[in-house]
Amino acid sequence: MFNLIREASNFRAALPQMNGPATICERYSNHVGAHLLGLLAIARLLDDGRKFNAVLYGNDRSIPVAIPWTNWFNHAVYGEHDKPIACHKNTGPDSLASHPSFQTALVAPGEIEDRYRNANAGQGFGYTLGVLAGLFEMSDLMKNAGFDAFGYRGIHRQSIEMATQYYACYGKNAGFQKTVTADNARACPDYQQYVGQIVNGLEPDIVMGAYRFPGNSVITELESAAKAAAGADVLDAIRFGRWRD
């Protein structure tokens, strides 16, 4: 199963359309994140340090991984002074008019690369916050193997904490399960990217963020509200056993 997922991910990364200017963003999207999560989980299940390091760093020629975790993370989460990866062309002047994708010319530290998905009002946050949830899961796996992904900083100082803090702004100003508008999200950097999008899927990320980053008041101030909204699904794998109290 490990090799099946690895080979499928490598094949997808090598496809010509994945390297073209219209779809280069697909190389670092949620798809590869899902592959990496599966590969890391299997490596841990097998207690195979060599496979684990191959997925993490991509430096083992006998176990080639086209997009290892460290490389993917540096593109999947934007950092300081970063620029958006070239993606699908906008079909309109703003997020309300451009479908199925939209991307502002600027990017804020902590934004997740999947932000361009704009076919409907649930995608902008649905995809990005799903990636963030996957990062929490992967980081738990890596922490148990001795790699501190929660403290990891990318080439532009991006981190999981930075991403959680960035999206917490929308939980505070627009509200969980609420629609972002130019008025209610003006305090959030690059809010123009998300106007018209529903803030869905943020609650479990806030719960996990408060658990992992208890000193970050931007995240923890939303914890009670996030727990109340997220508690309806107590079996969610990324929340189970991760309540601070």
Residue pairs with C-beta under 8 A, 6 or more apart in sequence:
1 42
2 39
2 42
2 43
2 46
2 51
5 35
5 38
5 39
5 42
6 35
6 39
6 55
6 63
6 64
6 65
8 35
9 32
9 35
9 36
9 39
9 65
9 66
9 67
10 64
10 65
10 66
12 18
12 31
12 32
13 27
13 32
13 66
13 67
14 66
17 23
18 24
18 26
18 27
19 27
21 86
22 87
22 88
22 89
23 87
23 88
24 85
24 86
24 87
25 85
25 86
25 87
25 88
25 113
25 116
27 67
27 75
28 67
28 72
28 75
28 76
28 85
28 113
29 76
29 113
29 114
29 127
29 131
30 114
30 127
30 130
30 131
30 134
32 67
32 72
32 76
33 72
33 76
33 131
33 134
33 135
33 138
34 134
36 55
36 67
36 68
36 69
36 72
36 138
37 134
37 137
37 138
37 141
39 51
39 55
39 65
40 52
40 55
40 56
40 69
40 138
40 141
40 142
41 141
42 51
43 49
43 51
43 52
43 55
44 52
44 141
44 144
44 145
49 145
50 60
50 63
51 63
52 145
53 59
53 60
54 60
54 63
54 64
54 65
54 68
55 65
55 68
55 69
56 68
56 69
56 70
56 142
56 147
57 68
57 69
57 70
58 64
58 65
58 66
58 67
58 68
58 70
58 71
59 68
69 138
69 142
73 135
73 152
73 154
73 158
74 154
74 155
74 156
74 158
75 85
75 113
76 112
76 113
76 114
76 131
77 110
77 111
77 112
77 113
77 135
77 154
77 158
77 159
77 160
77 162
77 163
78 84
78 107
78 108
78 109
78 110
78 111
78 112
78 113
78 156
78 158
79 109
79 154
79 155
79 156
79 157
79 158
79 162
80 109
80 156
80 157
80 158
81 156
82 107
82 109
82 156
82 158
83 107
84 103
84 104
84 105
84 106
84 107
85 113
87 101
87 103
87 116
88 100
88 101
88 103
88 116
89 101
90 98
90 101
90 102
90 103
91 97
91 98
91 99
91 101
92 98
92 99
92 102
94 102
94 192
94 195
95 102
95 118
95 124
95 192
95 193
95 194
95 195
95 196
95 197
96 195
96 196
98 118
99 118
99 119
100 117
100 118
100 119
101 116
101 117
101 118
101 119
102 116
102 118
102 193
103 115
103 116
103 193
104 190
104 192
104 193
106 190
107 190
108 166
108 188
108 189
108 190
109 156
109 157
109 158
109 162
109 166
109 189
110 158
110 162
110 163
110 164
110 165
110 166
110 167
111 128
111 163
111 166
111 190
111 193
112 127
112 128
112 129
112 131
112 132
112 163
113 131
114 127
114 128
114 130
114 131
115 124
115 127
115 128
115 193
115 194
117 123
117 124
117 126
117 127
118 124
118 197
121 179
121 196
121 197
121 198
122 197
122 198
122 200
123 197
124 193
124 194
124 197
125 167
125 170
125 194
125 197
125 198
125 199
125 200
125 201
125 202
126 200
126 201
128 167
129 167
129 200
129 201
129 202
129 205
130 201
132 160
132 163
132 164
132 167
132 205
133 201
133 204
133 205
133 208
133 238
135 149
135 160
135 163
136 160
136 205
136 208
136 209
136 212
136 238
137 237
137 238
138 149
139 149
139 150
139 160
139 212
142 148
142 149
143 149
143 150
149 160
150 160
150 161
150 212
150 213
151 159
152 159
152 160
153 159
160 212
161 209
161 212
161 213
161 216
161 219
164 205
164 206
164 208
164 209
164 213
164 216
164 219
165 209
165 216
165 218
165 219
166 188
166 189
167 202
167 205
168 202
168 206
168 209
168 218
168 219
168 222
169 185
169 187
169 188
169 189
169 218
170 180
170 185
170 188
170 194
170 199
170 202
171 199
171 202
171 203
171 206
171 222
171 225
171 226
172 218
172 221
172 222
173 184
173 185
173 186
173 187
173 188
174 180
174 181
174 184
174 185
174 199
175 184
175 199
176 199
176 202
176 203
176 225
176 226
176 229
177 198
177 199
177 200
177 229
178 184
178 198
178 199
179 196
179 197
179 198
179 199
180 191
180 194
180 195
180 196
180 197
180 198
180 199
181 195
181 196
182 191
182 192
182 195
185 191
185 194
185 195
188 194
202 226
203 226
203 227
203 229
203 230
204 226
204 230
204 236
204 238
204 239
206 219
206 222
206 223
206 226
206 230
207 223
207 226
207 227
207 230
207 239
207 242
207 243
208 238
208 239
208 242
209 216
209 219
210 219
210 220
210 222
210 223
210 226
210 244
211 242
211 243
211 244
213 219
213 220
214 220
214 244
223 244
227 243
230 236
230 239
233 239
234 240
